[in-house]
Amino acid sequence: MHIAPPPVPSLVEGVVTHTRRAPLVHRFRYRHFQWLVDLDDLPRPRWPLSLLARFDAADHFEGGLQGGGIRGDLDRFLAEQGVQLPSGSKVLMLAHARSLGHVFNPLSVFWCIAPDGQLAAAVLEVHNTYQGRHAYLVDVDDAGRAQVDKTFYVSPFNDVSGSYSVRLVLDQRRVAVAIRLIRDGHTVLDAVVSGRPTAATSRSLVSTAARHLSMTHRVTALIRVHGVRLWTRRLPVVPRPRRLEEAVR
């Protein structure tokens, strides 16, 4: 799959939609923005803009404990999966930045792009609200589609059975990630993040942050709000594993 990404760093402003289809229907749609950044050249805004955006290795993978930052952790994860990126490859990450002291990334996406523009690997990193995180290496076809078994406990209303159908889009005009959870041949839920990338400048960061006040705090709050709504509608709760900290696999 050939990738022609937009210039980075970019702010990807758009919407996130989520539709639970079984055993009850529950939908929401919100305005949203994330960053698209090069792991080898992460943005480092000066104070006070650094209050609005900071990228910390502690927020991804193994927390940067072995050195090399987020890129070092990603390379080690890929090596464990038997994948070695071609020399000169770059890695673009779609994620929230830490803002006003807080960050929560339900899903971060990593496109590993070889020097010839071919997608060498794609990684999805999922976080849950129990301080766990898990990475999936996905095999993406030429249409940007992939499928991977679900192995990580995310929602208190879903166990770890089923599989994810994934669609990734990364080009000059659109960045999008679509995830569908399928169980026993039936769609349980759909989640889509889609937006238009624009150059991340000091001015665009201030204006975008003003339109999406406390973005990362709002993500965490809305997850809990919708969880309570589902609970009040008597959606069955699935007990989580005893071990809250999931290993990155």
Buried (B, 14 or more C-beta within 10 A) or exposed (E): BEBEBBEBBBBBBBEBBBBBBEEEEBEEEEEBBBBBBBBEEBBEBEEEBBEBBBBBBEBBBBBBEEEEBBBBBBBBBBEEEEBEBEEEBBBBBBBBBBBBEEBBBBBBBBBBBBEEEEBBBBBBBBBBBBEBBBBBBBEBEEEBBBEBEBBBBBBBBBBBEBBBBBBBEBEEEBBBBBBBBBBEEEBBBBBBBBBBBBEBEEEBBEEBBEEBEEBBBBBBEBBEEBBEEBEEEEBEEEEBEEEEEBEBE
